[in-house]
């Protein structure tokens, strides 16, 4: 999920519910679909700061923050540009 920090608060709650219950329902359908997913999320903002500003749900933050990967920008890894091209 790209720019998860921009996600609406209500949508954050829906995502959290899916992650906790491991179930989804299609719109207009009563059948429950079990899901087993792993989420990779990205943000250019500090989610921890957004949590402290009450702009991001703390329970979703801790659910997603199992493994943090910090990737430096390509401008600081110029040797990586050619293999990626």
C-alpha positions in Angstrom: 0.0 0.0 0.0 1.6 3.2 -1.2 1.3 6.3 1.0 -0.6 4.6 3.8 -0.2 7.7 5.9 -2.7 9.4 3.6 -5.4 6.8 4.2 -8.7 8.1 5.7 -9.2 7.3 9.3 -12.4 5.2 8.5 -10.5 3.2 5.9 -7.7 2.6 8.4 -10.3 1.0 10.7 -11.6 -1.2 7.9 -8.1 -2.4 7.0 -7.4 -3.1 10.7 -10.6 -5.2 11.0 -9.5 -7.2 7.9 -6.1 -7.8 9.4 -7.5 -8.8 12.8 -10.4 -11.0 11.7 -8.8 -12.3 8.5 -12.2 -12.1 6.7 -13.7 -9.8 4.1 -17.2 -9.5 2.6 -17.9 -8.2 -1.0 -20.2 -5.3 -1.4 -23.8 -6.5 -2.0 -22.9 -10.1 -0.8 -23.4 -11.7 2.6 -20.8 -14.4 2.1 -17.6 -14.1 4.2 -14.3 -14.7 2.4 -11.4 -15.8 4.5 -8.1 -14.1 3.7 -4.5 -14.7 4.7 -2.5 -11.6 3.7 0.7 -9.8 4.4 0.8 -6.1 3.9 3.7 -4.1 2.6 3.0 -0.5 3.2 5.0 2.6 2.3 4.9 6.2 3.5 7.0 9.3 3.0 5.8 10.6 6.4 6.6 9.3 9.8 3.7 7.2 10.9 4.8 7.5 14.5 4.4 11.2 14.2 1.0 10.9 12.6 0.0 8.6 15.5 1.0 11.2 18.0 -1.0 13.8 16.0 -4.0 11.5 16.0 -3.9 11.3 12.2 -3.1 7.6 12.1 -4.6 4.8 14.2 -2.1 3.6 16.8 -3.6 0.1 16.7 -3.1 -0.2 13.0 0.4 1.3 13.3 1.5 -1.4 15.8 -0.2 -4.1 13.7 1.8 -3.0 10.6 5.0 -2.1 12.3 6.3 -5.7 12.6 9.3 -5.2 10.3 10.6 -1.8 9.2 12.7 -1.4 6.1 14.4 1.9 5.5 15.5 2.4 2.0 17.7 5.4 1.2 16.8 7.3 -1.9 18.4 6.4 -5.2 20.3 9.7 -5.3 22.4 8.3 -2.4 22.8 4.9 -4.1 24.0 5.9 -7.5 25.6 2.5 -8.1 22.2 0.9 -7.9 20.7 2.9 -10.7 22.2 1.0 -13.6 21.2 -2.5 -12.4 17.7 -1.3 -11.8 17.4 0.3 -15.3 
